[in-house]
Amino acid sequence: MEVVREVYKHGSAHGARAAIRADQKSYSLVQLISSALDVHNILCRKHDGKDSSVNGAKGCGARIGIVAKPSPEFVAGIFGTWLSGGVAVPLALSYPEVELLHVMNDSDISMVLSTKEHHGIMESISTKCSTRYSLLPTVESIPPKIDAQEPLSSVVTSSVSSLMAEIDTLKKIKGDDPALILYTSGTTGKPKGVVHTHEGILSQVQILTEAWGYQSEDQFLHCLPLHHVHGLFNALFAPLYSGSVVEFLPKFSVRGVWQRWRESYPNDGSKNDEAITVFTGVPTVYTRLLQGCVDHQHFLPHS
């Protein structure tokens, strides 16, 4: 909850411009938070009209499974869960059914939210776990004719104020309340859940932002899994907190990353308006990019 408030407070000055880019579309912070409030309403209705925070069987906060590719819907799902007082549990798209069942039962998930592309499998698995299921609402994109870099219009300014007022009316969550459960890779046994509190997440986001000097002018290229700390805290929450833009790739692709870099910085020495300024990965990612360098030399600058 505190992360959502702080992200919105820091990013509200840029509320009309793109905060997320995915599948050739852009989404503003106003649109993300508006959709998150829709998710909050869905969760409260599905939990008998009460805050999901009162329905957790193993402590404060009902566990809400989130199944979506890197997208604005995923972000809205996480934020909406927090606004409702729930605990978000991102479920890996790569999980086989047996692992999904383990994670859902182990974390005591009371409801699963997914996008349409995962509707069939997740509704079926939710039934096996006696868990509620609902589709994530589609986030509206910024109309192409609107310049996402323009200053806030009076209409958007009004929307920012209205959304902030609505958030302020919601039940306050304690900083040491659980906010997120991330599961380990399971290399030494079954995946184990690691609990992160609202206060802990916000602290890490603020430390990362300061340490790396993230700014609102930055544009992140994101190709990391969203069910692990790196992809969530450093490559998503921290940029949004800083007012930066996060551009999602559906998944890591050597060609896709090299091509996006080349589009950002053409051979003529210029810089694209939507040029990537920050890229973060794991050692395997960098190794594969270096190995693929020769095959993708046509994307590299010429000296």
C-alpha positions, 0 to 999 in steps of 0.5 A: 500500500505504501509503495502505491501511495509513494509511487503515485505521489512521486509520479503524479507530476508525470501522470499523463505521460507513459509509465509503462510501454508494452506491445507497442502501446503506452500506459500512464500512471493515472491509467495504472492506478485507476485500473488498480482501484478496479482490481481493489473493487473486484477483490472486495466484492469477491471477499463478501464485500469486505476488505481482503485484509480480513480474510487471510487464514494465515495472518493479515491479508488474503493471498491473491495469486497474479498470473499475467505476462509483463504488462500493465495488467500485471502492475495493476493486479499487484497494486490493486491487491495492496490497495485492498489490503491483500498479499500479492503472490506472483505466479510464474508463467513457466510453472507446470500445474503441479508447481502451481498447485504447490504454491497456491496451497502453500501460500493459502491463496484465496483468489487468482487474478489472470489475464484472458490468455491464461483464463482456461488453465488458471480457472481449472487450477483454481477449481482444484484448489477451491480458490476463487478466480477472476479476470484482470481488467484490461488497462486502457492505453494512451491514445496514439494522438496524445503526446505522452511527453506533454505537461499535465492537462487540467483534465488529467490534473483533476484525475490525479487529484481524484485518484489520490483522494480515493486512495486516501479513503482506503483502509490504512495498512501497517508498514510491517503487514505482509505485502508480497510472497515470492517463491524461490526457484526450488533448486534444493527442494520445493519452492519456498515462500519468502514474505516481504512487508510493505515497509520492507519493499518501500525501503528497498525501492528507495535505497535502489533509487538513490544508489542508482540515481534513477530519474524521471527521464530514464527509460528502462528495458525490462526482460526479467521474470516478475516473480523474483526480487530483481525483476520486481523491485529494481526493474519495476517498482524503483523506476515507477517510484522515480517517475521513469518509463518501464518498457516490457519485452514479453520475454528475454530475446538476444535479438530483441534486446540488441534491436531495441538498443539499435533503435535507441541509438542509430548509427548516425549518432542520434538518440531516439526520443524513447531511447533506453537508458537503463538495462538490468539483467542477471549474469546469464543474460549478459553472457548470452548478449555477449555471445550473440554480439557477432550474430547481431553486429548489424545492430551495433554502432559503427565507429 
